Amino acid sequence: MKNFAVLGVGGYIAPRHIQAINDTGNRIVTAMDVNDSVGILDRYTQDVAFFTDFERFESHIDELKGTDKEVNFVSICSPNHLHSSHMKFGLRNGCDVICEKPLVLCESEIDDLKNYEDKYGKKINTVLQLRVHDSIIALRDKIQNSGKKKYEIELTYLTSRGPWYHESWKGNAQKSGGLTSNIGIHFFDMLTWIFGDLKKNELHMANDLMTSGYMELEKANVKWVLSVDRKYLPESAVKDGKTTYRSITVEGDEIEFSGGFTDLHTKVYEQAVTGNGYGLEDARVAIRIVDQLRSMTPMGIQGHSHPMVKKF
């Protein structure tokens, strides 16, 4: 059994990490968040030391060293811009790390963190849960065994967010990295994992509500669009009362992976605690994509833009 500390335990994604820690037979011994709405901890245990300031949290982790509650892993569920410093904190304290995506905002931070891994002899694991989804694994196997050299892909991810989103850190591009980092990163990772390295990267449209572009991978041309504005939802989704529309097509055929999400974080944790988790280099290409996009000036609608963008 491994002992875990959780940073950002009051956030949106933390419940999946807490569940995964519990499901893998491990335990949380301490947690920290600047907000104190963390009653979810009681669902699993009432024996977690909780702190709302980082200094007391850090001191407590130091006090646990040499005891049966010494922290082995730090799980990071904090806002995106804090990930790098929180991972360094975990490594400095002799812990392996499991960090929610995006791992970092800039590719250069990966190299910096690699130096920290070497210095402290511990590993950073990143959450790339689509890589352990059965349907995605099957698609990758199919593509790798195919003789086809290039595929045409369309990625559409539309998810409704209210005014709170733009008032929170997620709506602050300096903290979240913008829409591509916040809601697109896992799809970009999935596509590069299946279809190979990045060859060309274009940004066609970008604002606080929608962003769209095009990229060429080794084995695919990808037209993509992301949005947090419900007005872009297709009529079929609205009619069914859905607030999210997710579609990835390969040569016009839909990839079906709407189910099978319930235990993906648990699978990620199973791999990480046995030393087989996805690490820094696994995250690099997707981080490079969003890092480049953040500094680009939108080109405007092109002939090879996503079809939905052309409509608007």
C-alpha positions as CSV (number, residue, x, y, z in Angstrom):
1,M,0.0,0.0,0.0
2,K,1.3,3.4,-1.0
3,N,0.7,6.7,0.9
4,F,-0.6,9.6,-1.1
5,A,-0.7,13.4,-0.7
6,V,-3.1,15.2,-2.9
7,L,-2.6,18.8,-4.0
8,G,-5.8,20.5,-5.3
9,V,-8.1,18.1,-3.5
10,G,-11.1,20.5,-3.8
11,G,-11.0,20.8,-7.6
12,Y,-13.1,19.3,-10.4
13,I,-10.8,16.5,-11.3
14,A,-9.8,15.5,-7.8
15,P,-12.7,13.0,-7.2
16,R,-11.4,10.8,-10.0
17,H,-7.9,10.7,-8.4
18,I,-9.4,10.0,-4.9
19,Q,-11.4,7.2,-6.4
20,A,-8.4,5.7,-8.2
21,I,-6.2,5.9,-5.1
22,N,-9.0,4.0,-3.2
23,D,-9.6,1.5,-6.0
24,T,-6.0,0.6,-6.2
25,G,-5.8,-0.3,-2.5
26,N,-3.7,2.8,-1.5
27,R,-4.5,5.6,0.9
28,I,-4.5,9.4,1.2
29,V,-2.7,10.5,4.3
30,T,-2.7,14.3,3.7
31,A,-4.2,16.8,1.3
32,M,-4.1,20.5,0.6
33,D,-6.3,23.1,-1.2
34,V,-6.8,26.8,-0.8
35,N,-10.5,26.1,-0.7
36,D,-12.0,24.1,2.1
37,S,-14.9,22.4,0.3
38,V,-13.4,18.9,0.5
39,G,-16.0,16.9,2.2
40,I,-15.6,14.3,-0.5
41,L,-12.7,12.9,1.6
42,D,-15.1,11.6,4.2
43,R,-16.6,9.3,1.6
44,Y,-13.4,7.2,1.8
45,T,-11.8,8.1,5.1
46,Q,-11.9,10.5,7.9
47,D,-8.2,10.1,8.7
48,V,-6.7,12.6,6.2
49,A,-4.7,15.6,7.5
50,F,-6.0,18.6,5.5
51,F,-4.5,22.1,5.1
52,T,-5.5,25.3,3.3
53,D,-2.0,26.8,3.3
54,F,1.0,25.3,1.5
55,E,3.5,25.9,4.3
56,R,1.7,23.8,6.9
57,F,1.1,21.1,4.3
58,E,4.8,21.0,3.4
59,S,5.8,20.9,7.1
60,H,3.4,18.0,7.7
61,I,4.8,16.0,4.9
62,D,8.3,16.5,6.4
63,E,7.0,15.3,9.8
64,L,5.6,12.1,8.3
65,K,9.0,11.0,7.0
66,G,10.2,7.8,8.8
67,T,6.6,7.0,10.0
68,D,4.1,4.5,8.6
69,K,2.4,7.5,6.9
70,E,5.4,8.7,5.0
71,V,4.3,10.0,1.6
72,N,5.3,7.9,-1.4
73,F,3.3,9.7,-4.1
74,V,2.0,13.3,-4.6
75,S,-1.1,13.5,-6.8
76,I,-1.4,16.9,-8.4
77,C,-4.9,18.2,-9.3
78,S,-4.1,21.9,-8.9
79,P,-4.6,24.6,-11.6
80,N,-2.5,24.1,-14.7
81,H,0.0,26.9,-14.2
82,L,1.0,25.4,-10.8
83,H,1.7,21.9,-12.0
84,S,5.4,22.4,-12.7
85,S,6.2,23.9,-9.2
86,H,4.0,21.3,-7.5
87,M,5.8,18.4,-9.3
88,K,9.2,19.9,-8.3
89,F,7.9,20.0,-4.7
90,G,7.0,16.3,-4.8
91,L,10.3,15.3,-6.3
92,R,12.3,17.4,-3.7
93,N,10.4,15.6,-0.9
94,G,11.4,12.1,-2.2
95,C,8.1,11.3,-3.8
96,D,7.0,10.0,-7.1
97,V,4.4,12.2,-8.8
98,I,1.1,11.6,-10.6
99,C,0.0,14.8,-12.4
100,E,-3.3,15.6,-14.1
101,K,-3.0,16.9,-17.7
102,P,-1.9,19.2,-19.1
103,L,1.4,18.2,-17.5
104,V,2.8,21.7,-18.1
105,L,2.0,24.6,-20.3
106,C,5.3,24.9,-22.2
107,E,7.6,22.3,-23.7
108,S,10.7,23.8,-22.1
109,E,9.3,22.9,-18.7
110,I,9.5,19.2,-19.6
111,D,13.3,19.5,-20.0
112,D,13.5,21.4,-16.7
113,L,11.5,18.7,-14.9
114,K,13.6,15.9,-16.4
115,N,16.6,17.5,-14.7
116,Y,14.7,17.3,-11.4
117,E,13.8,13.7,-12.0
118,D,17.5,12.9,-12.5
119,K,18.5,14.9,-9.5
120,Y,16.1,13.3,-7.0
121,G,15.8,9.9,-8.5
122,K,12.0,9.9,-8.6
123,K,9.5,9.7,-11.5
124,I,6.7,12.0,-12.8
125,N,3.7,10.2,-14.2
126,T,1.1,12.0,-16.3
127,V,-2.6,11.2,-16.7
128,L,-3.1,10.2,-20.4
129,Q,-6.2,8.2,-19.7
130,L,-7.4,7.9,-23.3
131,R,-4.3,5.7,-24.0
132,V,-5.8,3.1,-21.7
133,H,-9.3,3.2,-23.2
134,D,-10.1,-0.1,-24.9
135,S,-11.6,1.4,-28.0
136,I,-8.6,3.8,-28.5
137,I,-6.2,0.9,-28.0
138,A,-8.0,-1.1,-30.6
139,L,-8.0,1.8,-33.1
140,R,-4.2,2.3,-32.6
141,D,-3.6,-1.4,-33.2
142,K,-5.7,-1.2,-36.4
143,I,-3.9,1.8,-37.7
144,Q,-0.5,0.4,-37.0
145,N,-1.4,-2.8,-38.8
146,S,-2.8,-1.0,-41.8
147,G,-0.8,-0.3,-44.9
148,K,-2.5,3.0,-45.4
149,K,-0.1,5.9,-45.3
150,K,-2.4,8.9,-44.5
151,Y,-5.8,9.4,-42.9
152,E,-8.2,12.3,-42.9
153,I,-9.4,13.2,-39.4
154,E,-12.0,15.6,-38.1
155,L,-12.1,16.3,-34.3
156,T,-15.0,18.2,-32.9
157,Y,-15.3,18.8,-29.2
158,L,-18.1,21.2,-28.0
159,T,-18.8,21.4,-24.3
160,S,-21.1,23.9,-22.6
161,R,-19.7,26.1,-19.8
162,G,-21.5,28.9,-17.9
163,P,-20.1,32.3,-16.9
164,W,-18.3,30.8,-14.0
165,Y,-15.8,29.2,-16.4
166,H,-14.5,32.6,-17.6
167,E,-14.3,34.0,-14.1
168,S,-12.3,31.1,-12.8
169,W,-8.6,30.3,-13.5
170,K,-9.8,28.1,-16.4
171,G,-10.9,31.2,-18.3
172,N,-7.5,32.9,-17.7
173,A,-5.2,31.8,-20.5
174,Q,-2.0,32.6,-18.5
175,K,-3.2,30.1,-15.9
176,S,-4.9,27.4,-17.9
177,G,-3.1,27.7,-21.2
178,G,-6.4,28.5,-23.0
179,L,-8.9,26.1,-24.6
180,T,-6.4,24.0,-26.4
181,S,-4.6,23.2,-23.1
182,N,-7.7,23.0,-21.0
183,I,-10.0,20.9,-23.1
184,G,-8.1,19.8,-26.2
185,I,-4.8,18.4,-24.8
186,H,-6.1,14.9,-24.2
187,F,-7.5,14.6,-27.7
188,F,-4.2,15.9,-29.2
189,D,-2.3,13.4,-27.2
190,M,-4.6,10.6,-28.3
191,L,-4.3,11.5,-32.0
192,T,-0.5,11.8,-31.9
193,W,-0.3,8.5,-30.0
194,I,-2.2,6.8,-32.8
195,F,-1.1,8.7,-35.9
196,G,2.4,9.8,-35.1
197,D,4.5,12.9,-34.6
198,L,3.6,16.5,-35.5
199,K,4.7,17.7,-38.9
200,K,2.7,20.9,-39.3
201,N,0.6,23.0,-37.0
202,E,-1.9,25.8,-37.9
203,L,-4.2,28.0,-36.0
204,H,-7.2,29.2,-38.0
205,M,-9.5,30.8,-35.4
206,A,-9.1,31.6,-31.7
207,N,-11.1,33.5,-29.1
208,D,-12.3,32.8,-25.5
209,L,-15.2,30.6,-26.7
210,M,-13.9,28.7,-29.7
211,T,-10.6,27.8,-31.3
212,S,-9.9,25.8,-34.4
213,G,-7.0,24.7,-36.5
214,Y,-5.3,22.1,-38.6
215,M,-2.3,19.8,-38.1
216,E,-0.4,17.3,-40.1
217,L,0.8,14.2,-38.3
218,E,2.9,11.4,-39.7
219,K,-0.2,9.3,-40.7
220,A,-3.0,11.9,-40.6
221,N,-4.3,15.3,-41.6
222,V,-6.4,16.6,-38.7
223,K,-9.1,19.4,-38.9
224,W,-10.1,20.3,-35.4
225,V,-12.4,22.6,-33.5
226,L,-13.0,23.2,-29.7
227,S,-15.6,25.3,-28.0
228,V,-17.2,26.0,-24.6
229,D,-20.1,27.9,-26.0
230,R,-23.4,26.0,-26.1
231,K,-24.6,27.9,-29.2
232,Y,-22.3,25.7,-31.3
233,L,-23.9,22.5,-30.2
234,P,-25.6,20.6,-33.1
235,E,-29.4,20.4,-33.1
236,S,-29.3,16.7,-32.4
237,A,-27.4,17.2,-29.2
238,V,-29.7,20.0,-28.0
239,K,-32.8,18.0,-28.8
240,D,-31.5,15.1,-26.7
241,G,-30.7,17.5,-23.8
242,K,-27.0,17.0,-24.1
243,T,-24.5,19.7,-23.1
244,T,-21.5,18.1,-24.7
245,Y,-20.8,16.9,-28.3
246,R,-17.7,14.9,-29.0
247,S,-16.9,13.5,-32.4
248,I,-13.8,12.1,-34.0
249,T,-14.1,10.8,-37.6
250,V,-11.5,8.8,-39.5
251,E,-12.0,8.9,-43.2
252,G,-15.6,9.9,-42.5
253,D,-16.3,7.0,-40.1
254,E,-17.1,7.9,-36.5
255,I,-14.9,6.6,-33.7
256,E,-17.2,5.3,-31.0
257,F,-15.7,5.8,-27.5
258,S,-18.6,7.5,-25.6
259,G,-18.5,4.7,-23.0
260,G,-15.7,3.0,-21.0
261,F,-14.6,6.1,-19.1
262,T,-15.5,5.1,-15.6
263,D,-12.3,3.4,-14.5
264,L,-9.6,5.1,-16.7
265,H,-8.0,7.0,-13.9
266,T,-7.8,3.7,-11.9
267,K,-6.0,2.1,-14.8
268,V,-3.6,5.0,-14.9
269,Y,-2.9,4.7,-11.2
270,E,-2.4,0.9,-11.5
271,Q,0.4,1.5,-14.0
272,A,2.0,4.4,-12.1
273,V,2.3,2.6,-8.7
274,T,4.0,-0.3,-10.4
275,G,6.5,2.0,-12.2
276,N,4.9,1.6,-15.6
277,G,3.1,4.9,-15.9
278,Y,3.3,7.4,-18.8
279,G,6.1,9.9,-18.1
280,L,7.5,13.2,-19.3
281,E,8.5,12.2,-22.8
282,D,5.0,10.7,-23.4
283,A,3.5,14.1,-22.8
284,R,5.9,16.0,-25.0
285,V,4.3,16.1,-28.4
286,A,0.8,17.2,-27.2
287,I,2.5,19.9,-25.0
288,R,4.5,21.1,-28.1
289,I,1.3,21.4,-30.1
290,V,-0.5,23.6,-27.6
291,D,2.6,25.5,-26.8
292,Q,3.0,26.5,-30.4
293,L,-0.7,27.3,-30.9
294,R,-0.6,29.7,-27.9
295,S,2.0,31.9,-29.7
296,M,0.4,31.8,-33.2
297,T,-1.7,34.5,-34.9
298,P,-4.9,33.0,-36.3
299,M,-4.7,32.6,-40.1
300,G,-8.5,32.9,-40.6
301,I,-10.6,30.4,-42.4
302,Q,-8.7,28.3,-44.9
303,G,-9.8,25.8,-47.6
304,H,-8.7,23.0,-45.2
305,S,-10.4,24.4,-42.1
306,H,-12.9,22.4,-40.1
307,P,-16.3,22.3,-41.8
308,M,-18.1,23.6,-38.8
309,V,-15.9,26.7,-38.7
310,K,-16.7,27.4,-42.4
311,K,-20.4,27.6,-41.5
312,F,-19.8,30.4,-39.0
